[in-house]
Amino acid sequence: MKKRLCIREYHLTCQRDLGVTGTLRLAFLTDIHNKIEKEEGKRIWELLDGYRPDGVLVGGDVLVGKPGKDIQKAAAFIKALSDKYPVWYANGNHEQRIRKHPEDYGNMGENYDREIEKTKAVRLVNDKMKSEIRGIPVMIYGFEPEEHYYDKGLYKKGMREELERVFGSPEKECYTILLSHHPRYEKEYLDWGADLTLSGHYHGGVVLLGKKRGLITPDYRPLAGFCCGLQKKGNAHMIVSAGTGEHTIPVRIHNPREITMIQVDFFSEGS
């Protein structure tokens, strides 16, 4: 069955005065899972090029992390994307596990990393990069938490502390964007305080019930309350994308594949 790919657009205002005025237009792609060929790939490019973002943020799971699966499709897509747009790429659990477990995946992770290094994409694995986009200072953080946070079952404590251990506190003089694949820890992300946190992983909960609630998550939580959409706490925003692809359970009901487009407006009291 042909699956629909749509744009889900968010219009935000930076809640802090950074001394600049202007607008950022960013695209967020996550959970592509190799759905980048033929009509699927053509539609991604049509939507991106129609929106004309200032940059593309990639939230992980571009490939399918299973033994023997193809890595070249994902690498070729990141190359083409970064040849056309500035790209910042953080890992999801699929990239993480093929790197961490060569005993299961052989040299799949090593080969993929080598291919991505040949592209213009900025790979952020527990790393950050400051950029200036349209005159606006932006700090982008790519967070890869310890693997046990992805375990199926109970909520794991300590995510806020791990964020602080890896990055300290968010930069105050920049607009700060945290790429963190797993959305279950939204309270910790919002408390940490990046201006914008972007996650995916849940594929919209297979069946999207209303605007945010999903039927089932990859960690087997039924009726999870934040599988898609926007949350806000104080000056901090968090967006969870339903993702551009899926794997294993190729079902979506009331839950189209999406490219997430984000417009952020900046205002300065001194302007």
BAKE-388181 format. One record per residue (C-alpha): residue number from 1; y, x, z; chain. Coordinates in steps of 0.05 Angstrom, whole numbers, plus 5000, padded with zeros to 4 digits. Layout:
<segus>
<segu><resi>NUM</resi><c2>Y</c2><c1>X</c1><c3>Z</c3><chain>A</chain></segu>
...
</segus>
This chain:
<segus>
<segu><resi>1</resi><c2>5000</c2><c1>5000</c1><c3>5000</c3><chain>A</chain></segu>
<segu><resi>2</resi><c2>5068</c2><c1>5027</c1><c3>4981</c3><chain>A</chain></segu>
<segu><resi>3</resi><c2>5110</c2><c1>5039</c1><c3>5044</c3><chain>A</chain></segu>
<segu><resi>4</resi><c2>5185</c2><c1>5027</c1><c3>5044</c3><chain>A</chain></segu>
<segu><resi>5</resi><c2>5232</c2><c1>5084</c1><c3>5061</c3><chain>A</chain></segu>
<segu><resi>6</resi><c2>5301</c2><c1>5064</c1><c3>5086</c3><chain>A</chain></segu>
<segu><resi>7</resi><c2>5364</c2><c1>5094</c1><c3>5115</c3><chain>A</chain></segu>
<segu><resi>8</resi><c2>5378</c2><c1>5078</c1><c3>5188</c3><chain>A</chain></segu>
<segu><resi>9</resi><c2>5450</c2><c1>5097</c1><c3>5201</c3><chain>A</chain></segu>
<segu><resi>10</resi><c2>5486</c2><c1>5110</c1><c3>5266</c3><chain>A</chain></segu>
<segu><resi>11</resi><c2>5561</c2><c1>5116</c1><c3>5275</c3><chain>A</chain></segu>
<segu><resi>12</resi><c2>5580</c2><c1>5155</c1><c3>5338</c3><chain>A</chain></segu>
<segu><resi>13</resi><c2>5644</c2><c1>5181</c1><c3>5368</c3><chain>A</chain></segu>
<segu><resi>14</resi><c2>5645</c2><c1>5247</c1><c3>5405</c3><chain>A</chain></segu>
<segu><resi>15</resi><c2>5662</c2><c1>5229</c1><c3>5477</c3><chain>A</chain></segu>
<segu><resi>16</resi><c2>5694</c2><c1>5296</c1><c3>5492</c3><chain>A</chain></segu>
<segu><resi>17</resi><c2>5759</c2><c1>5326</c1><c3>5466</c3><chain>A</chain></segu>
<segu><resi>18</resi><c2>5740</c2><c1>5391</c1><c3>5431</c3><chain>A</chain></segu>
<segu><resi>19</resi><c2>5810</c2><c1>5401</c1><c3>5403</c3><chain>A</chain></segu>
<segu><resi>20</resi><c2>5789</c2><c1>5382</c1><c3>5332</c3><chain>A</chain></segu>
<segu><resi>21</resi><c2>5791</c2><c1>5320</c1><c3>5289</c3><chain>A</chain></segu>
<segu><resi>22</resi><c2>5745</c2><c1>5302</c1><c3>5233</c3><chain>A</chain></segu>
<segu><resi>23</resi><c2>5677</c2><c1>5274</c1><c3>5216</c3><chain>A</chain></segu>
<segu><resi>24</resi><c2>5607</c2><c1>5302</c1><c3>5211</c3><chain>A</chain></segu>
<segu><resi>25</resi><c2>5554</c2><c1>5270</c1><c3>5168</c3><chain>A</chain></segu>
<segu><resi>26</resi><c2>5484</c2><c1>5292</c1><c3>5187</c3><chain>A</chain></segu>
<segu><resi>27</resi><c2>5415</c2><c1>5273</c1><c3>5163</c3><chain>A</chain></segu>
<segu><resi>28</resi><c2>5356</c2><c1>5276</c1><c3>5210</c3><chain>A</chain></segu>
<segu><resi>29</resi><c2>5285</c2><c1>5282</c1><c3>5183</c3><chain>A</chain></segu>
<segu><resi>30</resi><c2>5224</c2><c1>5281</c1><c3>5227</c3><chain>A</chain></segu>
<segu><resi>31</resi><c2>5149</c2><c1>5267</c1><c3>5223</c3><chain>A</chain></segu>
<segu><resi>32</resi><c2>5146</c2><c1>5275</c1><c3>5147</c3><chain>A</chain></segu>
<segu><resi>33</resi><c2>5072</c2><c1>5295</c1><c3>5151</c3><chain>A</chain></segu>
<segu><resi>34</resi><c2>5069</c2><c1>5318</c1><c3>5079</c3><chain>A</chain></segu>
<segu><resi>35</resi><c2>5095</c2><c1>5251</c1><c3>5051</c3><chain>A</chain></segu>
<segu><resi>36</resi><c2>5138</c2><c1>5289</c1><c3>5002</c3><chain>A</chain></segu>
<segu><resi>37</resi><c2>5106</c2><c1>5283</c1><c3>4933</c3><chain>A</chain></segu>
<segu><resi>38</resi><c2>5113</c2><c1>5236</c1><c3>4874</c3><chain>A</chain></segu>
<segu><resi>39</resi><c2>5150</c2><c1>5171</c1><c3>4889</c3><chain>A</chain></segu>
<segu><resi>40</resi><c2>5153</c2><c1>5186</c1><c3>4964</c3><chain>A</chain></segu>
<segu><resi>41</resi><c2>5188</c2><c1>5252</c1><c3>4952</c3><chain>A</chain></segu>
<segu><resi>42</resi><c2>5233</c2><c1>5224</c1><c3>4898</c3><chain>A</chain></segu>
<segu><resi>43</resi><c2>5257</c2><c1>5170</c1><c3>4946</c3><chain>A</chain></segu>
<segu><resi>44</resi><c2>5274</c2><c1>5221</c1><c3>5000</c3><chain>A</chain></segu>
<segu><resi>45</resi><c2>5317</c2><c1>5260</c1><c3>4952</c3><chain>A</chain></segu>
<segu><resi>46</resi><c2>5351</c2><c1>5197</c1><c3>4926</c3><chain>A</chain></segu>
<segu><resi>47</resi><c2>5371</c2><c1>5175</c1><c3>4996</c3><chain>A</chain></segu>
<segu><resi>48</resi><c2>5394</c2><c1>5245</c1><c3>5017</c3><chain>A</chain></segu>
<segu><resi>49</resi><c2>5434</c2><c1>5258</c1><c3>4956</c3><chain>A</chain></segu>
<segu><resi>50</resi><c2>5466</c2><c1>5189</c1><c3>4959</c3><chain>A</chain></segu>
<segu><resi>51</resi><c2>5489</c2><c1>5202</c1><c3>5030</c3><chain>A</chain></segu>
<segu><resi>52</resi><c2>5511</c2><c1>5274</c1><c3>5017</c3><chain>A</chain></segu>
<segu><resi>53</resi><c2>5503</c2><c1>5300</c1><c3>5089</c3><chain>A</chain></segu>
<segu><resi>54</resi><c2>5540</c2><c1>5362</c1><c3>5114</c3><chain>A</chain></segu>
<segu><resi>55</resi><c2>5473</c2><c1>5387</c1><c3>5140</c3><chain>A</chain></segu>
<segu><resi>56</resi><c2>5401</c2><c1>5367</c1><c3>5153</c3><chain>A</chain></segu>
<segu><resi>57</resi><c2>5367</c2><c1>5370</c1><c3>5220</c3><chain>A</chain></segu>
<segu><resi>58</resi><c2>5291</c2><c1>5373</c1><c3>5217</c3><chain>A</chain></segu>
<segu><resi>59</resi><c2>5256</c2><c1>5349</c1><c3>5280</c3><chain>A</chain></segu>
<segu><resi>60</resi><c2>5186</c2><c1>5375</c1><c3>5268</c3><chain>A</chain></segu>
<segu><resi>61</resi><c2>5118</c2><c1>5352</c1><c3>5242</c3><chain>A</chain></segu>
<segu><resi>62</resi><c2>5136</c2><c1>5367</c1><c3>5170</c3><chain>A</chain></segu>
<segu><resi>63</resi><c2>5062</c2><c1>5381</c1><c3>5158</c3><chain>A</chain></segu>
<segu><resi>64</resi><c2>4996</c2><c1>5355</c1><c3>5185</c3><chain>A</chain></segu>
<segu><resi>65</resi><c2>4968</c2><c1>5403</c1><c3>5237</c3><chain>A</chain></segu>
<segu><resi>66</resi><c2>4894</c2><c1>5397</c1><c3>5224</c3><chain>A</chain></segu>
<segu><resi>67</resi><c2>4846</c2><c1>5453</c1><c3>5204</c3><chain>A</chain></segu>
<segu><resi>68</resi><c2>4844</c2><c1>5463</c1><c3>5130</c3><chain>A</chain></segu>
<segu><resi>69</resi><c2>4905</c2><c1>5420</c1><c3>5114</c3><chain>A</chain></segu>
<segu><resi>70</resi><c2>4955</c2><c1>5442</c1><c3>5062</c3><chain>A</chain></segu>
<segu><resi>71</resi><c2>5016</c2><c1>5481</c1><c3>5086</c3><chain>A</chain></segu>
<segu><resi>72</resi><c2>5047</c2><c1>5495</c1><c3>5018</c3><chain>A</chain></segu>
<segu><resi>73</resi><c2>5074</c2><c1>5424</c1><c3>5008</c3><chain>A</chain></segu>
<segu><resi>74</resi><c2>5114</c2><c1>5427</c1><c3>5072</c3><chain>A</chain></segu>
<segu><resi>75</resi><c2>5139</c2><c1>5498</c1><c3>5060</c3><chain>A</chain></segu>
<segu><resi>76</resi><c2>5160</c2><c1>5481</c1><c3>4989</c3><chain>A</chain></segu>
<segu><resi>77</resi><c2>5198</c2><c1>5420</c1><c3>5014</c3><chain>A</chain></segu>
<segu><resi>78</resi><c2>5236</c2><c1>5461</c1><c3>5067</c3><chain>A</chain></segu>
<segu><resi>79</resi><c2>5253</c2><c1>5512</c1><c3>5014</c3><chain>A</chain></segu>
<segu><resi>80</resi><c2>5280</c2><c1>5460</c1><c3>4966</c3><chain>A</chain></segu>
<segu><resi>81</resi><c2>5317</c2><c1>5425</c1><c3>5022</c3><chain>A</chain></segu>
<segu><resi>82</resi><c2>5350</c2><c1>5489</c1><c3>5048</c3><chain>A</chain></segu>
<segu><resi>83</resi><c2>5369</c2><c1>5511</c1><c3>4978</c3><chain>A</chain></segu>
<segu><resi>84</resi><c2>5411</c2><c1>5448</c1><c3>4973</c3><chain>A</chain></segu>
<segu><resi>85</resi><c2>5436</c2><c1>5435</c1><c3>5045</c3><chain>A</chain></segu>
<segu><resi>86</resi><c2>5445</c2><c1>5474</c1><c3>5109</c3><chain>A</chain></segu>
<segu><resi>87</resi><c2>5380</c2><c1>5461</c1><c3>5148</c3><chain>A</chain></segu>
<segu><resi>88</resi><c2>5363</c2><c1>5471</c1><c3>5221</c3><chain>A</chain></segu>
<segu><resi>89</resi><c2>5289</c2><c1>5463</c1><c3>5236</c3><chain>A</chain></segu>
<segu><resi>90</resi><c2>5256</c2><c1>5453</c1><c3>5304</c3><chain>A</chain></segu>
<segu><resi>91</resi><c2>5181</c2><c1>5448</c1><c3>5315</c3><chain>A</chain></segu>
<segu><resi>92</resi><c2>5141</c2><c1>5386</c1><c3>5330</c3><chain>A</chain></segu>
<segu><resi>93</resi><c2>5073</c2><c1>5386</c1><c3>5363</c3><chain>A</chain></segu>
<segu><resi>94</resi><c2>5038</c2><c1>5398</c1><c3>5295</c3><chain>A</chain></segu>
<segu><resi>95</resi><c2>5076</c2><c1>5462</c1><c3>5281</c3><chain>A</chain></segu>
<segu><resi>96</resi><c2>5068</c2><c1>5483</c1><c3>5354</c3><chain>A</chain></segu>
<segu><resi>97</resi><c2>4992</c2><c1>5476</c1><c3>5357</c3><chain>A</chain></segu>
<segu><resi>98</resi><c2>4977</c2><c1>5513</c1><c3>5292</c3><chain>A</chain></segu>
<segu><resi>99</resi><c2>5018</c2><c1>5571</c1><c3>5319</c3><chain>A</chain></segu>
<segu><resi>100</resi><c2>4989</c2><c1>5571</c1><c3>5389</c3><chain>A</chain></segu>
<segu><resi>101</resi><c2>4916</c2><c1>5561</c1><c3>5373</c3><chain>A</chain></segu>
<segu><resi>102</resi><c2>4890</c2><c1>5608</c1><c3>5318</c3><chain>A</chain></segu>
<segu><resi>103</resi><c2>4821</c2><c1>5598</c1><c3>5348</c3><chain>A</chain></segu>
<segu><resi>104</resi><c2>4823</c2><c1>5528</c1><c3>5319</c3><chain>A</chain></segu>
<segu><resi>105</resi><c2>4870</c2><c1>5535</c1><c3>5260</c3><chain>A</chain></segu>
<segu><resi>106</resi><c2>4857</c2><c1>5606</c1><c3>5236</c3><chain>A</chain></segu>
<segu><resi>107</resi><c2>4917</c2><c1>5638</c1><c3>5203</c3><chain>A</chain></segu>
<segu><resi>108</resi><c2>4947</c2><c1>5570</c1><c3>5184</c3><chain>A</chain></segu>
<segu><resi>109</resi><c2>5006</c2><c1>5578</c1><c3>5233</c3><chain>A</chain></segu>
<segu><resi>110</resi><c2>5019</c2><c1>5650</c1><c3>5215</c3><chain>A</chain></segu>
<segu><resi>111</resi><c2>5020</c2><c1>5634</c1><c3>5141</c3><chain>A</chain></segu>
<segu><resi>112</resi><c2>5065</c2><c1>5574</c1><c3>5150</c3><chain>A</chain></segu>
<segu><resi>113</resi><c2>5115</c2><c1>5614</c1><c3>5192</c3><chain>A</chain></segu>
<segu><resi>114</resi><c2>5116</c2><c1>5668</c1><c3>5139</c3><chain>A</chain></segu>
<segu><resi>115</resi><c2>5131</c2><c1>5617</c1><c3>5084</c3><chain>A</chain></segu>
<segu><resi>116</resi><c2>5187</c2><c1>5585</c1><c3>5124</c3><chain>A</chain></segu>
<segu><resi>117</resi><c2>5218</c2><c1>5653</c1><c3>5137</c3><chain>A</chain></segu>
<segu><resi>118</resi><c2>5227</c2><c1>5660</c1><c3>5062</c3><chain>A</chain></segu>
<segu><resi>119</resi><c2>5271</c2><c1>5598</c1><c3>5060</c3><chain>A</chain></segu>
<segu><resi>120</resi><c2>5344</c2><c1>5590</c1><c3>5079</c3><chain>A</chain></segu>
<segu><resi>121</resi><c2>5326</c2><c1>5543</c1><c3>5136</c3><chain>A</chain></segu>
<segu><resi>122</resi><c2>5346</c2><c1>5563</c1><c3>5207</c3><chain>A</chain></segu>
<segu><resi>123</resi><c2>5283</c2><c1>5558</c1><c3>5249</c3><chain>A</chain></segu>
<segu><resi>124</resi><c2>5298</c2><c1>5543</c1><c3>5322</c3><chain>A</chain></segu>
<segu><resi>125</resi><c2>5238</c2><c1>5553</c1><c3>5369</c3><chain>A</chain></segu>
<segu><resi>126</resi><c2>5267</c2><c1>5552</c1><c3>5439</c3><chain>A</chain></segu>
<segu><resi>127</resi><c2>5329</c2><c1>5581</c1><c3>5407</c3><chain>A</chain></segu>
<segu><resi>128</resi><c2>5399</c2><c1>5558</c1><c3>5392</c3><chain>A</chain></segu>
<segu><resi>129</resi><c2>5451</c2><c1>5571</c1><c3>5338</c3><chain>A</chain></segu>
<segu><resi>130</resi><c2>5526</c2><c1>5560</c1><c3>5336</c3><chain>A</chain></segu>
<segu><resi>131</resi><c2>5555</c2><c1>5537</c1><c3>5270</c3><chain>A</chain></segu>
<segu><resi>132</resi><c2>5622</c2><c1>5511</c1><c3>5245</c3><chain>A</chain></segu>
<segu><resi>133</resi><c2>5615</c2><c1>5450</c1><c3>5201</c3><chain>A</chain></segu>
<segu><resi>134</resi><c2>5678</c2><c1>5422</c1><c3>5169</c3><chain>A</chain></segu>
<segu><resi>135</resi><c2>5718</c2><c1>5461</c1><c3>5221</c3><chain>A</chain></segu>
<segu><resi>136</resi><c2>5679</c2><c1>5429</c1><c3>5279</c3><chain>A</chain></segu>
<segu><resi>137</resi><c2>5642</c2><c1>5476</c1><c3>5327</c3><chain>A</chain></segu>
<segu><resi>138</resi><c2>5569</c2><c1>5455</c1><c3>5335</c3><chain>A</chain></segu>
<segu><resi>139</resi><c2>5514</c2><c1>5485</c1><c3>5377</c3><chain>A</chain></segu>
<segu><resi>140</resi><c2>5443</c2><c1>5465</c1><c3>5357</c3><chain>A</chain></segu>
<segu><resi>141</resi><c2>5385</c2><c1>5474</c1><c3>5404</c3><chain>A</chain></segu>
<segu><resi>142</resi><c2>5313</c2><c1>5473</c1><c3>5381</c3><chain>A</chain></segu>
<segu><resi>143</resi><c2>5267</c2><c1>5458</c1><c3>5440</c3><chain>A</chain></segu>
<segu><resi>144</resi><c2>5192</c2><c1>5470</c1><c3>5442</c3><chain>A</chain></segu>
<segu><resi>145</resi><c2>5166</c2><c1>5448</c1><c3>5510</c3><chain>A</chain></segu>
<segu><resi>146</resi><c2>5100</c2><c1>5470</c1><c3>5539</c3><chain>A</chain></segu>
<segu><resi>147</resi><c2>5041</c2><c1>5436</c1><c3>5506</c3><chain>A</chain></segu>
<segu><resi>148</resi><c2>5020</c2><c1>5397</c1><c3>5567</c3><chain>A</chain></segu>
<segu><resi>149</resi><c2>5080</c2><c1>5351</c1><c3>5559</c3><chain>A</chain></segu>
<segu><resi>150</resi><c2>5044</c2><c1>5323</c1><c3>5497</c3><chain>A</chain></segu>
<segu><resi>151</resi><c2>4980</c2><c1>5308</c1><c3>5536</c3><chain>A</chain></segu>
<segu><resi>152</resi><c2>4956</c2><c1>5237</c1><c3>5532</c3><chain>A</chain></segu>
<segu><resi>153</resi><c2>4961</c2><c1>5201</c1><c3>5597</c3><chain>A</chain></segu>
<segu><resi>154</resi><c2>5009</c2><c1>5207</c1><c3>5655</c3><chain>A</chain></segu>
<segu><resi>155</resi><c2>5082</c2><c1>5227</c1><c3>5652</c3><chain>A</chain></segu>
<segu><resi>156</resi><c2>5091</c2><c1>5301</c1><c3>5668</c3><chain>A</chain></segu>
<segu><resi>157</resi><c2>5145</c2><c1>5326</c1><c3>5715</c3><chain>A</chain></segu>
<segu><resi>158</resi><c2>5189</c2><c1>5386</c1><c3>5703</c3><chain>A</chain></segu>
<segu><resi>159</resi><c2>5220</c2><c1>5375</c1><c3>5634</c3><chain>A</chain></segu>
<segu><resi>160</resi><c2>5292</c2><c1>5380</c1><c3>5659</c3><chain>A</chain></segu>
<segu><resi>161</resi><c2>5276</c2><c1>5445</c1><c3>5695</c3><chain>A</chain></segu>
<segu><resi>162</resi><c2>5243</c2><c1>5473</c1><c3>5632</c3><chain>A</chain></segu>
<segu><resi>163</resi><c2>5304</c2><c1>5456</c1><c3>5590</c3><chain>A</chain></segu>
<segu><resi>164</resi><c2>5348</c2><c1>5492</c1><c3>5640</c3><chain>A</chain></segu>
<segu><resi>165</resi><c2>5301</c2><c1>5552</c1><c3>5642</c3><chain>A</chain></segu>
<segu><resi>166</resi><c2>5302</c2><c1>5559</c1><c3>5566</c3><chain>A</chain></segu>
<segu><resi>167</resi><c2>5376</c2><c1>5542</c1><c3>5551</c3><chain>A</chain></segu>
<segu><resi>168</resi><c2>5415</c2><c1>5539</c1><c3>5616</c3><chain>A</chain></segu>
<segu><resi>169</resi><c2>5468</c2><c1>5485</c1><c3>5610</c3><chain>A</chain></segu>
<segu><resi>170</resi><c2>5496</c2><c1>5456</c1><c3>5545</c3><chain>A</chain></segu>
<segu><resi>171</resi><c2>5555</c2><c1>5494</c1><c3>5514</c3><chain>A</chain></segu>
<segu><resi>172</resi><c2>5621</c2><c1>5461</c1><c3>5535</c3><chain>A</chain></segu>
<segu><resi>173</resi><c2>5664</c2><c1>5485</c1><c3>5477</c3><chain>A</chain></segu>
<segu><resi>174</resi><c2>5619</c2><c1>5457</c1><c3>5421</c3><chain>A</chain></segu>
<segu><resi>175</resi><c2>5589</c2><c1>5391</c1><c3>5400</c3><chain>A</chain></segu>
<segu><resi>176</resi><c2>5518</c2><c1>5401</c1><c3>5424</c3><chain>A</chain></segu>
<segu><resi>177</resi><c2>5455</c2><c1>5375</c1><c3>5390</c3><chain>A</chain></segu>
<segu><resi>178</resi><c2>5386</c2><c1>5380</c1><c3>5421</c3><chain>A</chain></segu>
<segu><resi>179</resi><c2>5325</c2><c1>5375</c1><c3>5375</c3><chain>A</chain></segu>
<segu><resi>180</resi><c2>5266</c2><c1>5357</c1><c3>5419</c3><chain>A</chain></segu>
<segu><resi>181</resi><c2>5207</c2><c1>5324</c1><c3>5385</c3><chain>A</chain></segu>
<segu><resi>182</resi><c2>5177</c2><c1>5284</c1><c3>5443</c3><chain>A</chain></segu>
<segu><resi>183</resi><c2>5220</c2><c1>5223</c1><c3>5462</c3><chain>A</chain></segu>
<segu><resi>184</resi><c2>5184</c2><c1>5204</c1><c3>5526</c3><chain>A</chain></segu>
<segu><resi>185</resi><c2>5230</c2><c1>5248</c1><c3>5567</c3><chain>A</chain></segu>
<segu><resi>186</resi><c2>5294</c2><c1>5212</c1><c3>5548</c3><chain>A</chain></segu>
<segu><resi>187</resi><c2>5320</c2><c1>5210</c1><c3>5620</c3><chain>A</chain></segu>
<segu><resi>188</resi><c2>5313</c2><c1>5286</c1><c3>5626</c3><chain>A</chain></segu>
<segu><resi>189</resi><c2>5347</c2><c1>5298</c1><c3>5559</c3><chain>A</chain></segu>
<segu><resi>190</resi><c2>5405</c2><c1>5251</c1><c3>5575</c3><chain>A</chain></segu>
<segu><resi>191</resi><c2>5413</c2><c1>5282</c1><c3>5644</c3><chain>A</chain></segu>
<segu><resi>192</resi><c2>5413</c2><c1>5352</c1><c3>5614</c3><chain>A</chain></segu>
<segu><resi>193</resi><c2>5474</c2><c1>5328</c1><c3>5576</c3><chain>A</chain></segu>
<segu><resi>194</resi><c2>5474</c2><c1>5349</c1><c3>5503</c3><chain>A</chain></segu>
<segu><resi>195</resi><c2>5523</c2><c1>5306</c1><c3>5464</c3><chain>A</chain></segu>
<segu><resi>196</resi><c2>5466</c2><c1>5284</c1><c3>5419</c3><chain>A</chain></segu>
<segu><resi>197</resi><c2>5391</c2><c1>5289</c1><c3>5427</c3><chain>A</chain></segu>
<segu><resi>198</resi><c2>5345</c2><c1>5275</c1><c3>5368</c3><chain>A</chain></segu>
<segu><resi>199</resi><c2>5270</c2><c1>5260</c1><c3>5374</c3><chain>A</chain></segu>
<segu><resi>200</resi><c2>5214</c2><c1>5229</c1><c3>5334</c3><chain>A</chain></segu>
<segu><resi>201</resi><c2>5138</c2><c1>5234</c1><c3>5346</c3><chain>A</chain></segu>
<segu><resi>202</resi><c2>5125</c2><c1>5160</c1><c3>5359</c3><chain>A</chain></segu>
<segu><resi>203</resi><c2>5128</c2><c1>5137</c1><c3>5286</c3><chain>A</chain></segu>
<segu><resi>204</resi><c2>5163</c2><c1>5074</c1><c3>5310</c3><chain>A</chain></segu>
<segu><resi>205</resi><c2>5103</c2><c1>5054</c1><c3>5352</c3><chain>A</chain></segu>
<segu><resi>206</resi><c2>5063</c2><c1>5032</c1><c3>5290</c3><chain>A</chain></segu>
<segu><resi>207</resi><c2>5087</c2><c1>4960</c1><c3>5299</c3><chain>A</chain></segu>
<segu><resi>208</resi><c2>5161</c2><c1>4957</c1><c3>5318</c3><chain>A</chain></segu>
<segu><resi>209</resi><c2>5175</c2><c1>4899</c1><c3>5365</c3><chain>A</chain></segu>
<segu><resi>210</resi><c2>5249</c2><c1>4885</c1><c3>5363</c3><chain>A</chain></segu>
<segu><resi>211</resi><c2>5294</c2><c1>4945</c1><c3>5354</c3><chain>A</chain></segu>
<segu><resi>212</resi><c2>5263</c2><c1>4995</c1><c3>5402</c3><chain>A</chain></segu>
<segu><resi>213</resi><c2>5196</c2><c1>4975</c1><c3>5431</c3><chain>A</chain></segu>
<segu><resi>214</resi><c2>5132</c2><c1>4997</c1><c3>5396</c3><chain>A</chain></segu>
<segu><resi>215</resi><c2>5061</c2><c1>4970</c1><c3>5399</c3><chain>A</chain></segu>
<segu><resi>216</resi><c2>5027</c2><c1>5037</c1><c3>5413</c3><chain>A</chain></segu>
<segu><resi>217</resi><c2>5048</c2><c1>5110</c1><c3>5417</c3><chain>A</chain></segu>
<segu><resi>218</resi><c2>5010</c2><c1>5174</c1><c3>5398</c3><chain>A</chain></segu>
<segu><resi>219</resi><c2>4997</c2><c1>5185</c1><c3>5472</c3><chain>A</chain></segu>
<segu><resi>220</resi><c2>4965</c2><c1>5116</c1><c3>5475</c3><chain>A</chain></segu>
<segu><resi>221</resi><c2>5020</c2><c1>5081</c1><c3>5515</c3><chain>A</chain></segu>
<segu><resi>222</resi><c2>5022</c2><c1>5007</c1><c3>5497</c3><chain>A</chain></segu>
<segu><resi>223</resi><c2>5088</c2><c1>4971</c1><c3>5489</c3><chain>A</chain></segu>
<segu><resi>224</resi><c2>5130</c2><c1>5033</c1><c3>5501</c3><chain>A</chain></segu>
<segu><resi>225</resi><c2>5204</c2><c1>5015</c1><c3>5508</c3><chain>A</chain></segu>
<segu><resi>226</resi><c2>5238</c2><c1>5071</c1><c3>5468</c3><chain>A</chain></segu>
<segu><resi>227</resi><c2>5201</c2><c1>5084</c1><c3>5403</c3><chain>A</chain></segu>
<segu><resi>228</resi><c2>5261</c2><c1>5078</c1><c3>5358</c3><chain>A</chain></segu>
<segu><resi>229</resi><c2>5337</c2><c1>5070</c1><c3>5364</c3><chain>A</chain></segu>
<segu><resi>230</resi><c2>5395</c2><c1>5093</c1><c3>5407</c3><chain>A</chain></segu>
<segu><resi>231</resi><c2>5405</c2><c1>5105</c1><c3>5481</c3><chain>A</chain></segu>
<segu><resi>232</resi><c2>5469</c2><c1>5127</c1><c3>5516</c3><chain>A</chain></segu>
<segu><resi>233</resi><c2>5485</c2><c1>5155</c1><c3>5584</c3><chain>A</chain></segu>
<segu><resi>234</resi><c2>5556</c2><c1>5177</c1><c3>5600</c3><chain>A</chain></segu>
<segu><resi>235</resi><c2>5579</c2><c1>5222</c1><c3>5544</c3><chain>A</chain></segu>
<segu><resi>236</resi><c2>5507</c2><c1>5235</c1><c3>5519</c3><chain>A</chain></segu>
<segu><resi>237</resi><c2>5473</c2><c1>5198</c1><c3>5462</c3><chain>A</chain></segu>
<segu><resi>238</resi><c2>5399</c2><c1>5200</c1><c3>5443</c3><chain>A</chain></segu>
<segu><resi>239</resi><c2>5368</c2><c1>5176</c1><c3>5378</c3><chain>A</chain></segu>
<segu><resi>240</resi><c2>5294</c2><c1>5167</c1><c3>5365</c3><chain>A</chain></segu>
<segu><resi>241</resi><c2>5275</c2><c1>5163</c1><c3>5292</c3><chain>A</chain></segu>
<segu><resi>242</resi><c2>5216</c2><c1>5123</c1><c3>5267</c3><chain>A</chain></segu>
<segu><resi>243</resi><c2>5201</c2><c1>5181</c1><c3>5220</c3><chain>A</chain></segu>
<segu><resi>244</resi><c2>5193</c2><c1>5193</c1><c3>5146</c3><chain>A</chain></segu>
<segu><resi>245</resi><c2>5117</c2><c1>5192</c1><c3>5145</c3><chain>A</chain></segu>
<segu><resi>246</resi><c2>5055</c2><c1>5183</c1><c3>5187</c3><chain>A</chain></segu>
<segu><resi>247</resi><c2>4983</c2><c1>5207</c1><c3>5192</c3><chain>A</chain></segu>
<segu><resi>248</resi><c2>4915</c2><c1>5185</c1><c3>5220</c3><chain>A</chain></segu>
<segu><resi>249</resi><c2>4939</c2><c1>5112</c1><c3>5229</c3><chain>A</chain></segu>
<segu><resi>250</resi><c2>4975</c2><c1>5098</c1><c3>5163</c3><chain>A</chain></segu>
<segu><resi>251</resi><c2>5001</c2><c1>5030</c1><c3>5185</c3><chain>A</chain></segu>
<segu><resi>252</resi><c2>5073</c2><c1>5007</c1><c3>5194</c3><chain>A</chain></segu>
<segu><resi>253</resi><c2>5092</c2><c1>4935</c1><c3>5209</c3><chain>A</chain></segu>
<segu><resi>254</resi><c2>5166</c2><c1>4914</c1><c3>5215</c3><chain>A</chain></segu>
<segu><resi>255</resi><c2>5174</c2><c1>4990</c1><c3>5219</c3><chain>A</chain></segu>
<segu><resi>256</resi><c2>5194</c2><c1>5023</c1><c3>5153</c3><chain>A</chain></segu>
<segu><resi>257</resi><c2>5194</c2><c1>5098</c1><c3>5144</c3><chain>A</chain></segu>
<segu><resi>258</resi><c2>5265</c2><c1>5122</c1><c3>5155</c3><chain>A</chain></segu>
<segu><resi>259</resi><c2>5315</c2><c1>5177</c1><c3>5142</c3><chain>A</chain></segu>
<segu><resi>260</resi><c2>5364</c2><c1>5177</c1><c3>5200</c3><chain>A</chain></segu>
<segu><resi>261</resi><c2>5436</c2><c1>5186</c1><c3>5180</c3><chain>A</chain></segu>
<segu><resi>262</resi><c2>5488</c2><c1>5201</c1><c3>5234</c3><chain>A</chain></segu>
<segu><resi>263</resi><c2>5563</c2><c1>5200</c1><c3>5227</c3><chain>A</chain></segu>
<segu><resi>264</resi><c2>5601</c2><c1>5231</c1><c3>5285</c3><chain>A</chain></segu>
<segu><resi>265</resi><c2>5677</c2><c1>5223</c1><c3>5290</c3><chain>A</chain></segu>
<segu><resi>266</resi><c2>5720</c2><c1>5272</c1><c3>5329</c3><chain>A</chain></segu>
<segu><resi>267</resi><c2>5789</c2><c1>5259</c1><c3>5357</c3><chain>A</chain></segu>
<segu><resi>268</resi><c2>5837</c2><c1>5305</c1><c3>5393</c3><chain>A</chain></segu>
<segu><resi>269</resi><c2>5891</c2><c1>5283</c1><c3>5441</c3><chain>A</chain></segu>
<segu><resi>270</resi><c2>5935</c2><c1>5340</c1><c3>5416</c3><chain>A</chain></segu>
<segu><resi>271</resi><c2>5931</c2><c1>5320</c1><c3>5343</c3><chain>A</chain></segu>
</segus>
